[in-house]
Amino acid sequence: MNNWRTKLISILRTRVTLENWRAKLISLVLATMLWYLIKKNITTTTAPSENPSPTPVTETR
């Protein structure tokens, strides 16, 4: 009884990992690129509170 269960698990694990491997690889590459772009954008963008406030304009008459 244990033998058929082991074979079934082995077959399912092989099919899950090897089936559509190109699509999985492309998805992994795209996800990595997207993560990198978001990370880079967050580190280069300053928060509005970090910007110096403009000096107030005073009118002279």
N, C-alpha and C positions, 0 to 999 in steps of 0.2 A: 504494500500500500504506500509506503514511503517512497519507493523507487519511482513510481509514475508521477508523484507530486514533484519530485526533484527534477525529473525530465521536463515536465510542463513549465516549471519556473525557469529552467535554463532556456528553453525555447522562447518563452515570452520575453525574457530579459534580452536575448539576442535580437529578437525582432524589434523591440522597442528602441534599442540603441542603434541598430544598423539600418532600419527602415527610414527612408527619406533623409539620409545623412547629409545630402547637399543642401536641402532646405534648412536643416538644423544648423549647419555650418554658416550659411548666409545669415540666418537670424542672429546667431551669436556674434558675427562680425558687425552687423548693423547695430545691434544693441551696444556693443563696445564702443563703436564710433559715436553713437548718440550720447552715451554716458560721458565720453571724453569731451564732446562739444559743450554739453551742459556744465560740466565741471570747469572747463576753461572759461566759459562765459560768466559763471558765478564769481570766479576769482578775479576777473578783469573788470567787472562792473562794480562801481561804487554805489553805496547806499545813498539815498537823498540826504540823510542826516549827516553824512560825511562831507558833503559839499559845503564850502564856506558860504555863509549868508551874504547876500549883496549889501553893500553899504547903503544906508537910507539916503534918499535924495532930499536935500533941503533947498528950498527956494529962497532966494534973496530978492527983496524988492527995493 
